């Protein structure tokens, strides 16, 4: 996991250095700046070493090509075997990007399996691309007669760029051939067809999920897991614990946060005991929230009320985990794939509309929940991994009828009791992993179960000097003021922000 900056047709190494320093928290292990010989192309990279820690330094320069990348390529060993091990000079997974490009295959980028953003330059061409759902960030802006690329918006702060935009998920920019939409999220199925046997579907989902977790644990360092005590993170942690056990390794390290006595802390403790993980927890206070609010908003690059609220416990979890590991698994993506939000219940009698909504929500994750997870964990130099968003798992989950995801009691019973269960097929697939009262209990939002809402109310009262609860409008105004105080060009940040609105994930244009 890393951060990078690239200047194309902008020959200014000092500027690249200043820009990378603003995002150096993404990679404290090494910071390097390199120029492509005989070309006005400069790349800067800050590295958090996860795979190939001894020789995976970037930018990678090989015979006229220069590459910077952020993320993980989980099938890099398979690609090495296909492309020829002798061509590789390092153990870095990112080097596979360079050799795939050189292979000349027309759809070379589609062979990459993982979470990634990268910029690759030859002397007369530059290519920038982002993973299918935008787990890893990448921005492009005009700078004079050239372009600047960066992993976070704050890298552009104080730089005279124009037209900043996020490179969309599943998109590739090529200075020679233009824009290319190399990945499209498969549209969700609505109703069960004859081949959709419920039990077989649940069993296959379990197998695909187990493969995804095992794949997303590949690393040369230890990988832990966030554990809120909710369904999604508990499933990931339970499977990850089995992966470590089967590999003959010690127990999985799990991390939970909340206010003292909060439901999340209690539930996570019970799950950790059930699966046998090595569990760590941190109880935060209203003082902690007040002290870290500006820090969260600066790193989050958003003043959206709901995003800030969910980012606060993420910060404390990331800070706790980073004391013990460099990478963690998280449960992001399960709600979008399997209908886990409260507003999804409005669609229980319209599976087609639900399938459409889930597909839409998957496409908007990149600057809502995935932005929160990336920015806040990387603020603590921690890599967050999201196995629910594995490409094969997305494909399979989208093929499962929406009628199996959100339903009234058991869909095989074909009778309505009026009691709606979200993520039904996911629960069914994993009901042997965890206690039944956890598998089938209703979902609570992370900021609610962790006690963040009450702690935040008290913190906001202290910060505003206002007695009683601070209303949502005043809360949003405070967050925007704090954001504006953090940046020289705050409007650039505000203009890029996504937002939660009316209980739906929306993306601002």
Steps between C-alpha positions, in 0.01 A plus 500: 500500500640832401443848369637662188524812289576525129575809291468454124639769269587690817874488568504607867649254746472748787124522447468122495693485826273757666191316381611157620590641841134594551395135470810337651281349775388246238847349486745568783745223405659686207449817295667529160485732199611395151511654152450307178826559307472734203132577570309763705350232727558490874358249746508502880402211724456438873499134598337282764676169434261204502617273215866484398615712794870467418504593132161645415606862487325740266492673257591192296723587201577241236638563149320821423180450702413645841224378735343601829221296654285487812322189627550128465497265200390170654563285193853629441657157549274351231586789270871442559460139390309603188719794402830335585675528835827597333354834392443608859767686692325529839259310729254788482146417393480838324766402246244267340315809373804605298552162337132454421506834319809394306334173397300692242171328584204719407323447832809464715365701791205262546751230604578689823319363805505723804460856623718750321565837346805567287670730252733353237708715265709446192691786339201601287200351677337486842237259630306533827243253629292401799359171632141388424323665796750773579628350825824688441479873417644686203454862390604682184530876441631736235824676586619747239547309174511169683322291762548417865384177664475428873359248746330763715352843439718661766803446277359773269441751780684822421597374153368702200310210342167516319221255432568249777297183459507148634583237245181290519506140622577249228631775272830544317643825364743470210663813358517329162161325480287702744261367766397138524243338729679170552265360768123524543325375812272209404134584546327325785249220450149548638303174503601139541526297182464123486873449559499709818466237770516684830716252690747454215524877456579545869767229491665647192494849650683365802772346281545817296517706819759270655716525189471879504607530864796266449608695191472838672718377787800450270787710639856485623384657827232397748141593413247564776129577489265773618225347711198711588296204620257546212428236239734611220823547695425189709465282190827633358682450831363148548613392153836675538560320827445168323739603222774571755427177688514292181832667412642403840524860616408661830160647574361789298536840663164680521428862590188663639416849625208671667405708799525322837231234524380553142323217313781470246767436763289238671397327177854501361634352821250215472588435135873507574451245776290282269752494214808503723664817371761707682276794577581865569259779581500870573230696681491859378346799674331827396835668566665267247233590245542874554880477485500303174212656308708745297758227433229268364349767276839598358591143412149397394486785245130545568271694733194280437330445835438127464841431354674685782294315760596161359863607454554573871481138625695394190783730609514353850489146359779579252715658769454196724572250222813681378670431832491129414471449120549681170184371329144412602194343344172691512136417426428781252291402201269243658215749542518606135524142372241338727253780588608590853384860545176601671367676191528176302197370690286732289580272203400168658201459268684617187809282437565661161521847654719363781741339253521830311566691821773264618674529163478879519633506857801284410594758241495784752706343778827652383443847645281403793587197714809400305635854526446487876677168536794594278567848633453429869701179512776646286513802733634247750722324241278193508386301195130410498384207287141435394451133402125543444603712201705227339420498129392135489285549808334807345423301185349215697308717744349700215375175346308413819136609475416806706204301629754281687676801655208688654196290580226421745611199710626199303459556126447127447195510728332736250289663766505850644500579870576869453842462670774604256855364525784677321805313364306175531713292262824619661370403843392161369838440339687571823260393774738229627788743550352706782240483778143506368407811698772692313433353157130586507495824702413831335769733371619811687703776336865514603464846651195388700625166630836648595341777705641768272171690474475568873871577535482732201199687640698577814811591301303734272351675800849569630630620166205729428429609857138411435288349775295200393513308173661670199265476201612347172532834321728642769699175505555517124599866523761417765647222287523725196667774705757252632566376147545852366749574776706194397559594136635785295251412221210342693239543227685244287448247776135587553424483129626140481311366802231235481220498753239287669158648443148381584643162610646435157855515376531781250793642309530872444595601145 
